[in-house]
Amino acid sequence: MERVGVDVLGPFPLTESGNRYVLVAMDYFTKWPEAYAVPDQSATTTAKYLVEGMFTRFGVPNELHSDQGRNFESRLFAEVCKRLGVRKTRTTPLHPQSDGLVERFNRTLATQLATLTSTHQRDWDQHLPLVLWAYRTAVQESSQCTPALLMFGRELRTPVDLVFGAAPEPEITGGLELDYVRQLKDRLGEVHRLAVEAQREAGVKQKRMYDTRAHGPVFGQGDRVWVYCPVRKRGLSPKLMSHWQGPGEILEQISEVVYRVRLPGRGRRVVLHKDRLAPYHPLAPTAQADGDSSVTAVDVEQDNGGQGDAASTARPTRTRRQPVWLRDYVQ
């Protein structure tokens, strides 16, 4: 953005959200408007909404044009413009035509808000986004283009497009003054095409890398499985709880990694990734006695080759030798 005009519209009736004014900002080239419902017109509020609402999304303009309001001429606002590298200009006294673009939009905005909120005037701030949407998608007489097309290189989708389908984009007709629009549209089309190809290649590469590292069992229809369900219970620490519930039943394999599972209990059917599934083994006798159905069993005989608990607790045997430096030791 090269040049942006700003102004404050109001006061309006105080809304339920505590807003009374509208901070308006418009790009001179694209005619893209921004409007923010604000509680006051102080310098702090004005600078905050411009920086956080507009500059962080569209970038800092080279020039910021306003009237001689106190909020725009304050030391705080001048310091913000200086820090951001923005050249601040202002209109001449009692001559609002110097900022005619924003003044005309203010009249349009006030007319639309009056149409929408004539009966209940305490919710005018809730209608701002829809009024802005309508303006951004309307063809401007000066440029013969919509602000959205000039700002993004494409038209915004509207409810009419959702009902009847997107209309084919018309050819940009006009003289040399619209060469920028044509070049912007061509460049964005090429960038979008390259981005789609890059994303497709990245997706294939990520899947290939995931498949090389992915390990785990393959389940068949009718297999019983543990299901990972991280449920929090009041009064219990989630770190000390077992989140595996079972047995669930595999009903269908939808893809390589997605299964349709019947959960234990009420038998609810859900679609889960295989990372949340594990082969079901019967519970250990101690766990069954306690009535705990969410603790996985440990098959000691299978893990230790049938040696039982003795094999798991026995120390490994090895030859013990006296250290060399103790050979001369005499008791």
C-alpha positions as CSV (number, residue, x, y, z in Angstrom):
1,M,0.0,0.0,0.0
2,E,1.4,3.4,-1.0
3,R,-1.1,5.8,0.5
4,V,-3.8,5.2,3.1
5,G,-6.4,7.7,4.2
6,V,-7.8,7.5,7.8
7,D,-10.7,9.2,9.5
8,V,-13.1,8.7,12.5
9,L,-16.8,8.5,11.9
10,G,-19.3,9.3,14.7
11,P,-20.4,9.5,17.4
12,F,-23.0,6.8,17.1
13,P,-25.4,5.4,19.8
14,L,-23.4,3.4,22.4
15,T,-23.6,-0.3,21.6
16,E,-23.8,-3.2,23.9
17,S,-20.1,-3.8,23.3
18,G,-19.3,-0.3,24.4
19,N,-18.5,1.1,20.9
20,R,-19.4,4.6,19.9
21,Y,-17.1,5.5,16.9
22,V,-15.9,3.9,13.6
23,L,-12.2,4.2,12.7
24,V,-12.1,4.2,8.9
25,A,-9.0,3.4,6.8
26,M,-8.9,3.1,3.0
27,D,-6.1,2.4,0.5
28,Y,-6.1,5.0,-2.2
29,F,-5.1,2.7,-5.1
30,T,-7.2,-0.4,-4.5
31,K,-10.1,1.4,-2.7
32,W,-9.9,-1.4,-0.1
33,P,-11.7,-0.2,3.1
34,E,-11.2,-1.1,6.7
35,A,-13.6,0.0,9.4
36,Y,-13.2,-0.8,13.2
37,A,-15.8,-0.1,15.9
38,V,-14.0,1.6,18.7
39,P,-15.1,2.9,22.1
40,D,-13.4,6.3,21.7
41,Q,-11.3,8.3,19.4
42,S,-8.2,8.7,21.5
43,A,-4.7,8.6,20.0
44,T,-4.0,5.3,21.8
45,T,-7.1,3.6,20.5
46,T,-6.5,4.9,17.0
47,A,-2.9,3.8,16.8
48,K,-3.7,0.4,18.4
49,Y,-6.4,-0.5,15.9
50,L,-4.5,0.7,12.9
51,V,-1.3,-1.3,13.8
52,E,-3.0,-4.4,15.0
53,G,-5.9,-4.4,12.6
54,M,-4.5,-3.2,9.3
55,F,-0.7,-2.8,9.3
56,T,-0.1,-6.3,10.6
57,R,-2.2,-7.9,7.8
58,F,-1.6,-5.7,4.8
59,G,1.8,-4.1,5.6
60,V,2.8,-0.6,6.6
61,P,1.9,2.1,4.0
62,N,4.4,4.6,2.7
63,E,2.0,7.5,3.5
64,L,-0.8,8.0,6.0
65,H,-3.3,10.9,5.2
66,S,-5.8,12.3,7.7
67,D,-7.5,15.4,8.9
68,Q,-6.3,17.6,11.7
69,G,-8.0,15.7,14.5
70,R,-6.3,15.6,17.8
71,N,-5.8,11.9,17.8
72,F,-4.0,12.0,14.4
73,E,-1.9,15.1,15.4
74,S,-0.9,13.9,18.8
75,R,2.7,13.2,19.8
76,L,1.9,9.5,20.4
77,F,0.6,9.0,16.9
78,A,3.5,10.9,15.4
79,E,5.9,8.7,17.3
80,V,4.2,5.5,16.0
81,C,4.4,6.7,12.4
82,K,8.1,7.6,12.9
83,R,8.9,4.1,14.4
84,L,7.1,2.4,11.5
85,G,8.6,4.6,8.8
86,V,5.3,6.1,7.7
87,R,5.1,9.6,6.2
88,K,2.3,11.5,7.9
89,T,0.3,14.1,5.9
90,R,-2.8,16.0,6.8
91,T,-5.6,18.1,5.2
92,T,-5.7,21.8,5.2
93,P,-8.0,23.4,7.9
94,L,-11.8,23.3,7.2
95,H,-11.2,21.6,3.9
96,P,-12.3,17.9,4.1
97,Q,-12.2,17.6,0.3
98,S,-8.4,17.1,0.7
99,D,-9.4,13.6,2.0
100,G,-12.3,13.1,-0.3
101,L,-11.9,9.4,-0.8
102,V,-12.5,8.6,2.8
103,E,-15.2,11.2,3.2
104,R,-17.2,9.6,0.4
105,F,-16.8,6.2,1.9
106,N,-18.0,7.6,5.3
107,R,-21.2,8.8,3.6
108,T,-21.7,5.3,2.1
109,L,-21.0,3.6,5.3
110,A,-23.4,5.8,7.3
111,T,-26.2,5.3,4.7
112,Q,-25.8,1.5,4.8
113,L,-25.7,1.4,8.6
114,A,-28.8,3.5,8.8
115,T,-30.6,1.1,6.5
116,L,-29.7,-1.9,8.5
117,T,-30.1,-0.5,12.0
118,S,-32.9,2.1,11.7
119,T,-35.2,0.3,14.2
120,H,-32.6,-1.0,16.8
121,Q,-29.6,1.3,16.8
122,R,-27.6,-0.4,19.6
123,D,-26.1,-3.1,17.3
124,W,-24.7,-1.1,14.5
125,D,-21.2,-2.4,15.1
126,Q,-22.4,-6.0,14.4
127,H,-23.3,-4.9,10.8
128,L,-19.9,-3.4,9.9
129,P,-18.4,-6.7,8.5
130,L,-21.3,-7.2,6.1
131,V,-21.2,-3.6,4.8
132,L,-17.5,-3.9,4.2
133,W,-18.0,-7.2,2.4
134,A,-20.5,-5.6,0.1
135,Y,-18.3,-2.6,-0.7
136,R,-15.2,-4.8,-1.3
137,T,-17.0,-6.9,-3.8
138,A,-18.6,-4.0,-5.7
139,V,-17.1,-2.7,-9.0
140,Q,-15.7,0.8,-8.5
141,E,-16.5,3.4,-11.2
142,S,-13.0,4.9,-11.2
143,S,-11.1,1.6,-11.7
144,Q,-13.8,-0.6,-13.2
145,C,-12.6,-3.3,-10.8
146,T,-13.6,-4.4,-7.3
147,P,-11.3,-3.6,-4.4
148,A,-10.9,-7.3,-3.7
149,L,-9.5,-7.9,-7.3
150,L,-7.0,-5.1,-7.0
151,M,-5.9,-6.1,-3.5
152,F,-5.7,-9.9,-3.9
153,G,-5.8,-10.5,-7.7
154,R,-9.1,-12.5,-7.4
155,E,-12.7,-11.9,-6.6
156,L,-14.2,-12.8,-3.2
157,R,-16.8,-15.5,-3.1
158,T,-20.3,-14.3,-2.3
159,P,-23.5,-16.1,-1.4
160,V,-24.6,-15.8,-5.0
161,D,-21.6,-17.8,-6.1
162,L,-22.5,-20.5,-3.5
163,V,-26.0,-20.8,-4.9
164,F,-25.5,-20.4,-8.7
165,G,-21.8,-21.3,-8.9
166,A,-18.8,-19.0,-9.5
167,A,-19.2,-16.9,-12.6
168,P,-16.3,-16.9,-15.1
169,E,-13.9,-14.0,-14.5
170,P,-14.4,-11.3,-17.1
171,E,-11.6,-10.0,-19.2
172,I,-10.1,-6.8,-17.8
173,T,-11.0,-4.2,-20.4
174,G,-9.5,-0.7,-20.4
175,G,-6.5,1.3,-21.3
176,L,-2.9,1.4,-20.1
177,E,-4.1,2.5,-16.6
178,L,-5.2,-1.1,-16.0
179,D,-2.0,-2.8,-17.1
180,Y,-1.0,-3.3,-13.5
181,V,-4.2,-5.2,-12.8
182,R,-3.6,-7.5,-15.8
183,Q,0.0,-8.1,-14.8
184,L,-1.0,-8.7,-11.2
185,K,-3.6,-11.3,-12.2
186,D,-1.1,-13.1,-14.5
187,R,1.6,-13.2,-11.8
188,L,-0.9,-14.4,-9.1
189,G,-2.1,-17.1,-11.4
190,E,1.4,-18.4,-12.0
191,V,2.2,-18.2,-8.3
192,H,-0.9,-20.1,-7.4
193,R,-0.1,-22.8,-10.0
194,L,3.5,-23.2,-8.6
195,A,2.2,-23.2,-5.0
196,V,-0.3,-26.0,-5.9
197,E,2.5,-28.1,-7.4
198,A,4.8,-27.5,-4.5
199,Q,2.2,-28.5,-2.0
200,R,1.4,-31.6,-3.9
201,E,5.0,-32.7,-4.0
202,A,5.5,-31.8,-0.3
203,G,2.5,-34.0,0.5
204,V,3.9,-36.9,-1.4
205,K,7.3,-36.5,0.2
206,Q,5.8,-36.2,3.7
207,K,3.7,-39.4,3.2
208,R,6.7,-41.3,1.9
209,M,8.7,-40.2,5.0
210,Y,5.8,-41.1,7.3
211,D,5.4,-44.5,5.8
212,T,9.1,-45.3,6.2
213,R,8.9,-44.6,9.9
214,A,5.4,-45.9,10.5
215,H,5.3,-49.3,12.3
216,G,2.5,-51.1,13.9
217,P,0.1,-54.0,13.4
218,V,-2.4,-54.4,10.7
219,F,-5.9,-55.2,12.0
220,G,-8.5,-57.3,10.3
221,Q,-12.3,-57.4,10.5
222,G,-13.4,-58.8,13.9
223,D,-10.0,-58.2,15.7
224,R,-10.2,-57.0,19.3
225,V,-8.2,-53.9,20.1
226,W,-7.4,-51.5,22.8
227,V,-8.7,-47.9,22.1
228,Y,-6.8,-44.8,23.3
229,C,-9.4,-42.5,24.9
230,P,-7.7,-39.7,26.9
231,V,-10.7,-38.9,29.2
232,R,-10.2,-36.7,32.2
233,K,-11.9,-37.5,35.5
234,R,-12.4,-35.0,38.3
235,G,-10.2,-35.7,41.3
236,L,-7.8,-38.0,39.4
237,S,-4.5,-37.0,37.9
238,P,-4.4,-37.7,34.1
239,K,-0.8,-38.6,34.3
240,L,-1.5,-41.5,36.6
241,M,-4.5,-42.8,34.6
242,S,-4.6,-45.4,31.9
243,H,-6.4,-44.0,28.9
244,W,-6.7,-47.4,27.0
245,Q,-10.1,-48.9,27.0
246,G,-11.2,-52.2,25.6
247,P,-11.9,-54.5,24.1
248,G,-13.1,-52.7,21.0
249,E,-13.9,-54.5,17.7
250,I,-12.6,-53.7,14.2
251,L,-15.6,-53.4,11.9
252,E,-14.0,-52.2,8.7
253,Q,-10.7,-51.0,7.4
254,I,-11.4,-47.8,5.5
255,S,-7.8,-47.0,4.4
256,E,-4.3,-48.1,5.2
257,V,-4.4,-46.2,8.5
258,V,-8.1,-45.6,9.3
259,Y,-10.5,-48.1,10.8
260,R,-14.1,-48.2,11.8
261,V,-14.3,-49.5,15.4
262,R,-17.0,-50.5,17.8
263,L,-16.2,-49.0,21.2
264,P,-16.7,-51.0,24.4
265,G,-19.7,-50.3,26.6
266,R,-22.6,-49.0,24.5
267,G,-21.1,-50.1,21.3
268,R,-20.8,-46.7,19.7
269,R,-19.2,-46.8,16.2
270,V,-16.3,-44.4,15.5
271,V,-13.6,-43.9,12.8
272,L,-10.1,-43.9,14.3
273,H,-6.5,-43.7,13.1
274,K,-4.5,-46.8,13.8
275,D,-2.2,-44.8,16.1
276,R,-5.1,-44.9,18.6
277,L,-5.4,-48.7,18.4
278,A,-3.3,-51.5,19.9
279,P,-3.7,-55.3,19.9
280,Y,-5.9,-56.5,22.7
281,H,-4.6,-59.0,25.2
282,P,-6.5,-60.4,28.2
283,L,-5.9,-58.7,31.5
284,A,-3.5,-60.1,34.0
285,P,-5.2,-62.0,36.9
286,T,-4.4,-59.2,39.4
287,A,-6.0,-56.6,37.2
288,Q,-9.1,-58.8,36.6
289,A,-9.5,-59.2,40.3
290,D,-9.4,-55.5,40.8
291,G,-12.1,-55.0,38.1
292,D,-9.9,-52.6,36.1
293,S,-10.8,-52.9,32.4
294,S,-8.6,-50.0,31.2
295,V,-5.1,-51.4,32.1
296,T,-3.2,-53.3,29.5
297,A,-2.0,-56.8,30.3
298,V,1.7,-57.8,30.4
299,D,2.3,-61.4,29.3
300,V,5.4,-62.3,31.3
301,E,5.8,-65.7,29.9
302,Q,5.7,-64.5,26.3
303,D,8.1,-61.6,26.9
304,N,10.6,-63.8,28.9
305,G,10.5,-66.9,26.9
306,G,8.5,-68.8,29.5
307,Q,10.9,-68.2,32.4
308,G,8.3,-66.4,34.5
309,D,9.1,-63.8,37.2
310,A,12.4,-65.5,38.1
311,A,13.9,-64.8,34.7
312,S,12.9,-61.2,34.9
313,T,14.4,-60.6,38.4
314,A,17.6,-62.8,38.2
315,R,21.0,-61.0,37.9
316,P,23.0,-61.8,34.8
317,T,25.9,-64.2,35.4
318,R,29.5,-63.1,34.4
319,T,33.0,-63.9,35.3
320,R,34.4,-61.8,38.2
321,R,38.1,-60.9,38.1
322,Q,40.2,-59.1,40.7
323,P,41.4,-55.6,39.5
324,V,45.1,-55.5,38.6
325,W,45.9,-52.8,41.1
326,L,44.7,-55.1,43.9
327,R,46.9,-58.0,43.2
328,D,49.6,-56.9,45.7
329,Y,47.0,-56.3,48.4
330,V,47.7,-58.3,51.6
331,Q,44.9,-58.7,54.2
